Amino acid sequence: MQTSEDNFIEYKQNVAEGVAKEIVAFLNSEPGRIIIGINKKREVVGIEEGELDDAQRTISDVITDQISPRCIEFVRQHRETLEGKSVIIIDVQKGDRLFYIKKYGLSERGCYIRSGSSCKSLEPDEIQKRYIASLLIPEKDIAEMPAKRQSLTFRLLKNYLLSSDIHINEETFEENFHLRTGSGEYNYMAEILADKNDIVINVAVFATEDKTRYLRREEFGGKCLLLAMEQAKNYIHSINRTFVQVGQLPRKETTMFDEDAFDQAWVNACVHNKWSESDHPGIYVYSNRMEIESYGGIPKDLTKEQFLRGKSSPVNKRLFSIFSQCGMAEESGHGVPSVVRVYGEQAYVFSDHFIDVVIPFAGGEEDVAAARKTTSKTARKSAKKNPDEIRANIVEFLRANPRLSRLDLSTALGLTEGNVHHYLDSLKREGAIERVGSDKGGYWKVLI
């Protein structure tokens, strides 16, 4: 390689060499490129083919989990071949906020800018100045932000609405549900509710009480938020084990976590997330607890006490209205008190940019370890698209939304419509499901 490092390019031999710091520096400075697989002598050493997937997953983890605010819309990675060797290229655009390494927060160890061919820590007064400037940027309304893509369809959203007996007029659908900006473009709310999009909901599973031993990441995205949210919820339900407390009469059973409290916390995280910042909610499962993270903090017109009592002030009012019409959110502010009743106010951890809900797991260490093992096995089965798992998923989807079409199911499951048709026919023959009404206007009835 002849090109030297400068303000716009950085070489790394491997992913472990401070990639998060370099990404943050470019986000806070000017657009730049990080090339993984080139050493400081500008020699292309490359990345072994067997290590490329793991390296890209690690970079994805850095982008989605280690940097705040969410930066996924400003960072892209891809593979290239240089001098016959594989490298990974990370292209970073300049962000519109002050970005920092989440672990260190708004500190000298967390905030960097690009200075020549290296990273430079920001001084505390500069951090404060930039942070205050970011607060002065007007709040964005996702109903007025144009979507990144304008070719959108809404089959899944319409099915959710129809399943809740909401009448749809095709001619006025987009107007009635506020899916376009004042200038006539599809808005960002439309994009996150569309059949296909770029949203990513992460469920990360760890074997320990911290992030030192990573087990698996599941991604539920690329589709209508309502379905992605339900898929993540169902995955978490699948790892909830029941424990029997021995030595007690009468027999007493308990589960790892209260599912109603989790469901309420998860719905709130999705509907009240500050989607205008392109920051997506996520679930992090540790050996002794689960953390549900959403971006945005307490609404400005509420105090902490009002929030914990359940006073409602939706961050995204029109999105909240759609959730309500689909039966996924309540006007009463029931969600937060449901969590507080089970886990106490300490379940909520607040910061300037995030609200975390921490749900501790019941059961002893052996029980939790067994649950972790079950989680790992379940995830591996899912990754291999086990036929029994696919059939179970289809039944659960139809139970939640009886009006899903073959195309909807194929989008959700990553299968062809032909494969979905095969599974539906098989389930019908076995008496697990039946079709009520016509192919176009009918719905599925789950019989098991």
Buried (B, 14 or more C-beta within 10 A) or exposed (E): BEEEBEBBBBBBBBBEBBBBBBBBBBBBBBBBEBBBBBBEEEEBBBBEEEBBEEBBEBBBBBBBBBBBBBBBBBBEBEBEEBEEBBBBBBBBBBBBBBBBBBBEBBBEEBBBBBEEEEBBBBEEEBBEEBBEEBEEEEEBBBBBBBBEEEEBEBBBBBBBBBBBEBEBEEEEBBEEBBBBBEEEBBBBBBBBBBBBBBBBBBBBBBBEEEBEEBBBBBBBBBBBBBBBBBBBBBBBEBBBBEBEEEEEEEEEEBEBBBEEBBBBBBBBBBBBBBBBBBBBBBBBBBBEBBBBBBBBBBBEEBEEEBBBBBBBBBBBEBBBBBBBBBEBBBEEBBBBBBBBEBBEEEBBEEEEBBBBBBBEBBBEEEBBEBBBEBBBEBBEEBEEEEEEBBBBBBBBBBEBBBBBBBBBBBBBBEBEBEBBBEBBEBBBEEEBBEEEEEEEEEBBEBEE
